[in-house]
């Protein structure tokens, strides 16, 4: 296997041979060949499989530090196949300062993000955000190939107005379609807050904690394209601090809980990959899966394990995509979490999302999206909201909130020919949004 890593710009191209391009290349850490080799779903000496070449391209293009990638077999000699891997880098060190005002609230964000530290494919991101009266500081470290292995690690630390938060996740994922086993563990803790229902300007903090350990394996000799089963153990706890609520508040503390339960999982999927440009990004090759995926999780919340009662926790996640003609696609996603118990206390969450996307020529796109969500039996912390970044961008953040949520969006995008020194591409967008919570 030969790996050829490409810099940001090809200086032999007359359009990319100016001083600004050579300066950018000089300031940029080229992705190391070992980083590319570690990210591939196969290793030198593995049995050759032509499907792994296409999967390798998709894996590499999914890395945000790469703009494009190709994996081809260029020579066969007896029982040996020579593979050539070519990549083109993205600029990954992005100091960012943004500020603005929406619905009468000022906001700013400052961050320094590097998705490819020293060309090693590691992510570092310190971030400071201010929106209205809310401030948040976060630090993120991500490593998809710990010490060149298949293992992954992600660490997030944060501090907000309401309190501290942290997240540590790691394990061995299904790094390839034909991977046989995986395991995963995570520990999360966060403190957030919601507005007290009867005390104007008062926020009630809620602390949530979760710890999960799980493992899964592929089903051998399955007639399904991809079939996996797994099992695990999860602990979840939520504690609401009602000390800040006055005596007249109608908030009930029954939303708090502590659950320990085992669970089993099942996954079935059928992939149908296409490669297009100008879908979620501009002028970049993107891999879009129009296949069907079904994920199920069944948990047993038993009083014998110290829980308040017996219940069955069912989680369904269904995703499907299909072509609507040569230049259009549809995607649909349905998610459900439901607790089934003999008590009268109901607890469920439902979500449905639909997208219609159409390419109109090479430079224009139409994007239509519908979202409907509802939940019952959850803390007000998880109420849906519209306004600002949450939809209805002309309105203040959390302009409306509630247990139901609907949002529709129509967006038309025109990609201009303006691309100064090929450093970036510019697009004009107009959109209409309608919704409520």
C-alpha positions in Angstrom: 0.0 0.0 0.0 1.3 3.4 -1.0 0.0 6.5 0.6 0.4 9.9 -1.1 -0.8 12.8 1.1 -1.6 16.0 -0.8 -1.2 19.5 0.6 -3.9 22.2 0.6 -3.0 23.4 -2.8 -1.3 22.0 -5.9 1.4 24.6 -6.7 1.8 23.1 -10.2 -1.7 24.2 -11.0 -1.6 27.7 -12.6 -4.7 28.6 -10.6 -3.1 27.6 -7.3 0.5 28.7 -7.9 0.4 32.2 -6.3 2.1 33.4 -3.2 -1.0 33.0 -1.0 -1.2 29.3 -1.9 2.5 28.6 -1.2 2.2 30.6 2.1 -0.9 28.5 3.1 1.0 25.3 2.3 4.0 26.5 4.3 1.8 27.2 7.4 -0.1 24.0 7.2 0.9 20.6 8.8 0.4 18.0 6.1 -1.4 14.9 7.2 1.1 12.2 8.0 1.1 9.0 6.0 0.7 7.0 9.2 -2.4 8.9 10.1 -4.0 8.0 6.8 -3.0 4.3 7.1 -4.4 4.1 10.6 -7.8 5.6 9.5 -8.3 3.0 6.7 -10.6 0.0 7.4 -7.9 -2.4 6.2 -4.2 -3.0 6.9 -1.3 -4.1 4.8 -1.4 -7.8 4.4 -5.1 -8.2 4.8 -7.1 -10.3 2.3 -8.1 -8.1 -0.6 -11.7 -7.1 -0.9 -12.8 -4.6 -3.6 -15.6 -3.3 -1.4 -13.1 -2.2 1.2 -11.6 0.2 -1.3 -14.8 2.1 -1.7 -15.4 2.0 2.0 -11.9 3.3 2.6 -12.6 6.3 0.4 -15.8 7.0 2.4 -14.0 6.7 5.7 -11.3 9.1 4.6 -13.7 11.6 3.1 -15.6 11.6 6.4 -12.5 13.0 8.2 -12.9 16.7 8.4 -9.2 17.2 8.0 -9.4 15.8 4.4 -11.0 17.5 1.4 -11.0 14.4 -0.8 -9.6 10.9 -1.1 -9.2 8.1 -3.5 -8.2 4.4 -2.9 -7.5 2.3 -6.0 -5.8 -1.0 -6.8 -3.3 -0.3 -9.5 -1.3 -3.5 -9.8 -1.9 -7.3 -9.3 1.1 -9.6 -9.1 0.3 -13.3 -8.3 -1.4 -13.1 -4.9 -0.4 -9.6 -4.1 -2.4 -6.5 -4.8 -0.8 -3.0 -4.7 -3.1 -0.2 -3.4 -2.5 3.5 -3.9 -4.2 6.0 -1.5 -4.3 9.7 -2.4 -5.6 12.4 -0.2 -6.0 16.2 -0.3 -5.9 18.1 3.0 -8.3 20.7 4.4 -7.2 23.7 6.3 -7.9 22.6 9.9 -6.6 25.3 12.2 -9.5 27.7 12.5 -9.4 30.6 15.1 -12.9 31.8 15.0 -14.6 35.0 16.3 -18.3 35.5 15.6 -20.7 38.0 16.9 -24.2 39.3 16.2 -27.6 40.0 17.5 -30.9 38.1 17.1 -34.3 39.0 18.6 -32.7 41.7 20.7 -30.0 39.5 22.2 -26.3 39.9 21.5 -24.1 36.9 21.2 -20.5 36.1 20.5 -18.4 33.0 20.2 -14.6 32.6 20.2 -12.8 29.3 19.6 -9.6 27.8 18.3 -10.2 24.5 16.7 -7.6 22.2 15.2 -8.9 19.0 13.6 -5.5 17.6 12.7 -3.0 18.5 15.3 0.5 18.2 13.9 -0.9 16.1 11.1 -1.9 13.4 13.5 -5.6 13.5 13.0 -6.3 14.5 16.6 -8.8 17.2 17.5 -8.4 20.1 20.0 -11.0 22.7 20.6 -11.2 25.3 23.4 -14.3 27.5 23.0 -15.9 30.4 24.7 -19.6 31.3 24.0 -21.8 34.2 25.2 -25.5 34.5 24.3 -27.7 36.9 26.2 -27.1 36.2 29.9 -25.6 32.7 29.2 -21.9 32.0 29.0 -20.2 28.6 28.4 -16.6 27.5 28.2 -15.7 24.1 26.7 -12.6 22.0 25.9 -12.7 19.1 23.5 -10.1 16.4 22.7 -10.8 13.7 20.2 -8.7 10.8 19.0 -10.1 8.3 16.4 -7.0 6.1 16.4 -5.4 6.0 19.9 -1.7 5.2 19.4 -2.4 4.1 15.9 -4.9 1.5 17.0 -8.6 1.0 16.2 -9.6 2.4 19.6 -11.3 5.8 19.9 -11.3 8.4 22.7 -13.2 11.6 23.3 -13.0 14.0 26.2 -15.1 17.1 26.8 -14.9 19.5 29.7 -17.1 22.4 30.2 -18.3 25.2 32.6 -21.5 27.1 32.2 -23.6 29.4 34.3 -25.4 26.4 35.8 -22.3 24.3 36.6 -19.6 22.0 35.4 -19.9 19.2 32.9 -17.7 16.5 31.5 -17.9 13.6 29.1 -15.5 10.7 28.6 -16.1 8.2 25.9 -13.9 5.4 24.5 -13.8 2.0 23.0 -13.6 -0.1 19.9 -16.3 0.8 17.3 -17.3 -1.1 14.3 -14.6 0.5 12.2 -15.5 -1.3 9.0 -18.6 -3.0 7.6 -17.1 -6.4 8.1 -15.8 -5.8 11.6 -16.9 -8.6 13.9 -16.9 -7.0 17.4 -17.1 -3.7 19.2 -17.3 -2.4 22.8 -17.9 1.0 24.2 -18.0 2.8 27.5 -19.0 6.3 28.4 -19.3 8.5 31.5 -21.2 11.8 31.3 -22.2 14.5 33.8 -23.8 17.9 33.1 -25.6 20.6 34.9 -28.1 22.7 33.0 -31.1 24.8 34.0 -34.6 25.8 32.9 -36.8 28.8 33.8 -38.9 28.5 36.9 -42.6 28.4 35.9 -43.7 31.0 38.5 -40.5 33.0 39.3 -39.5 35.4 36.5 -35.8 35.4 35.9 -35.1 32.4 38.1 -33.3 29.4 36.7 -33.6 25.9 38.3 -30.5 23.7 37.9 -30.8 20.1 37.0 -27.9 17.7 37.2 -27.9 14.6 34.9 -25.4 11.7 35.1 -25.0 8.7 32.9 -22.6 5.7 32.7 -22.8 3.0 30.0 -20.8 0.0 29.1 -21.8 -2.1 26.1 -20.5 -4.7 23.6 -21.8 -5.9 20.3 -20.9 -8.5 17.6 -21.9 -9.2 14.0 -24.3 -12.1 13.5 -22.3 -14.8 11.6 -23.8 -16.2 8.4 -26.6 -13.7 8.4 -28.7 -13.4 5.3 -29.1 -9.6 6.0 -26.5 -7.2 4.6 -25.4 -5.9 8.0 -26.8 -7.5 11.2 -25.4 -6.9 14.7 -26.6 -7.7 18.3 -25.3 -6.5 21.6 -25.8 -6.1 25.3 -24.9 -3.6 28.0 -25.5 -2.0 31.4 -26.5 1.6 32.0 -27.0 3.9 35.0 -28.8 7.2 34.7 -29.7 9.8 37.4 -31.4 13.2 37.3 -31.5 15.5 40.3 -33.4 18.9 40.3 -32.5 21.6 42.8 -35.9 23.0 43.9 -34.3 25.3 46.5 -34.5 28.2 44.0 -38.2 27.7 43.3 -40.7 29.6 45.5 -43.5 27.9 47.5 -46.1 28.7 44.9 -44.4 26.9 42.0 -46.3 24.1 40.4 -43.1 22.2 39.5 -43.1 18.6 40.7 -40.0 16.8 41.7 -41.3 13.5 40.3 -39.2 14.1 37.2 -36.1 13.1 39.1 -35.1 9.5 38.9 -32.2 7.0 39.3 -32.2 4.0 37.0 -29.9 1.0 36.6 -30.9 -1.4 33.9 -29.4 -4.0 31.5 -30.3 -3.7 27.9 -29.9 -5.6 24.6 -29.5 -4.0 21.1 -30.1 -5.1 17.5 -29.1 -3.4 14.3 -29.9 -4.1 10.7 -28.9 -1.9 7.8 -28.7 -1.9 4.0 -26.3 0.7 2.6 -26.8 2.5 -0.7 -24.1 5.0 -1.1 -23.9 7.8 -3.7 -21.3 10.6 -4.2 -22.4 14.1 -4.9 -21.3 17.7 -4.3 -23.1 20.7 -2.8 -25.3 18.8 -0.4 -24.2 19.8 3.2 -21.0 21.6 2.0 -19.9 23.5 -1.1 -17.7 22.2 -3.9 -16.7 19.1 -2.0 -17.3 15.4 -2.7 -19.8 14.0 -0.2 -20.9 10.4 0.5 -24.6 10.1 1.1 -26.2 6.9 2.3 -29.7 6.4 0.9 -30.1 3.0 2.5 -32.2 1.7 5.3 -31.1 1.4 8.9 -33.0 0.1 11.9 -31.6 0.3 15.5 -33.5 -1.3 18.5 -32.7 -1.2 22.2 -34.7 -3.0 24.9 -33.9 -2.3 28.5 -35.3 -3.9 31.7 -35.9 -1.4 34.5 -36.5 -3.7 37.4 -37.4 -3.0 41.0 -35.1 -5.9 42.0 -32.1 -3.7 40.9 -33.1 -0.9 43.2 -35.3 1.0 40.7 -38.7 2.6 41.8 -40.7 0.0 39.8 -40.7 -2.4 36.9 -40.7 -1.1 33.3 -39.6 -2.0 29.8 -37.7 0.7 28.0 -37.9 0.5 24.2 -35.8 2.7 21.8 -36.4 2.6 18.1 -34.3 4.5 15.5 -35.3 4.1 11.9 -33.6 6.0 9.0 -34.3 5.6 5.3 -33.3 7.5 2.2 -34.2 7.2 -1.5 -33.8 8.9 -4.8 -36.7 11.1 -6.1 -35.3 11.3 -9.6 -31.9 11.9 -11.0 -31.3 15.1 -9.1 -33.4 14.8 -5.9 -33.4 12.7 -2.8 -35.7 12.1 0.2 -34.6 11.2 3.8 -36.8 10.2 6.6 -36.0 9.5 10.2 -38.2 8.2 13.0 -37.1 7.9 16.7 -39.0 6.7 19.7 -38.2 6.2 23.4 -41.1 4.6 25.4 -41.3 3.3 29.0 -44.0 0.5 29.3 -45.0 -0.1 32.9 -48.0 -1.2 34.9 -48.3 2.2 36.6 -50.3 5.1 35.3 -47.2 7.2 34.8 -46.5 7.6 31.1 -43.0 8.5 29.7 -42.3 8.7 26.0 -40.6 10.7 23.3 -41.3 10.7 19.6 -39.5 12.4 16.8 -40.1 12.5 13.0 -37.9 14.3 10.5 -38.2 14.5 6.7 -36.0 16.2 4.1 -36.4 16.8 0.4 -33.3 18.0 -1.4 -33.0 18.9 -5.0 -30.0 19.9 -7.2 -31.1 22.5 -9.7 -28.2 22.6 -12.2 -24.7 22.7 -10.8 -24.9 25.9 -8.7 -28.4 25.9 -7.2 -30.1 23.7 -4.6 -33.5 23.5 -2.9 -33.7 22.2 0.6 -37.1 21.4 2.3 -37.3 20.1 5.9 -40.1 19.2 8.3 -39.7 18.3 11.9 -42.3 17.2 14.4 -41.5 16.1 18.0 -43.3 15.4 21.2 -42.4 14.1 24.6 -44.3 13.5 27.9 -43.1 12.7 31.4 -39.7 14.4 31.1 -38.3 17.3 33.0 -38.9 20.9 31.7 -35.2 20.9 31.0 -35.9 18.8 27.9 -38.7 21.0 26.6 -38.4 21.8 22.9 -37.7 25.3 21.9 -37.8 27.5 18.8 -35.9 30.8 18.2 -32.3 31.7 17.3 -30.1 28.7 16.5 -33.0 26.3 17.3 -35.1 27.4 14.3 -37.0 30.6 13.6 -33.7 32.5 13.4 -35.4 35.9 13.4 -36.7 35.3 17.0 -34.8 35.3 20.3 -33.3 32.1 21.6 -36.1 29.9 23.3 -38.8 32.3 22.1 -41.2 29.5 22.6 -40.8 26.2 24.5 -43.0 23.2 25.3 -43.5 19.4 25.1 -44.4 19.6 21.4 -42.4 21.0 18.6 -43.0 21.7 14.9 -40.6 23.3 12.5 -40.7 23.7 8.7 -38.0 25.2 6.5 -37.6 26.0 2.8 -34.1 27.1 1.8 -32.8 28.0 -1.7 -29.0 28.3 -2.2 -27.0 29.7 -5.0 -23.3 29.0 -5.2 -21.5 31.9 -6.8 -18.4 31.7 -9.0 -16.6 34.0 -6.6 -13.7 32.0 -5.0 -10.8 34.4 -4.2 -7.5 32.5 -4.8 -9.5 29.3 -4.4 -9.3 29.8 -0.6 -13.1 29.6 -0.1 -16.4 29.5 -2.0 -19.3 31.9 -1.5 -23.0 31.2 -1.6 -26.2 33.2 -1.3 -29.1 31.7 0.7 -32.7 32.7 1.1 -35.0 30.8 3.5 -38.4 30.7 5.0 -39.1 29.1 8.4 -42.4 28.4 10.2 -42.9 26.6 13.5 -43.9 26.7 17.2 -43.3 24.9 20.4 
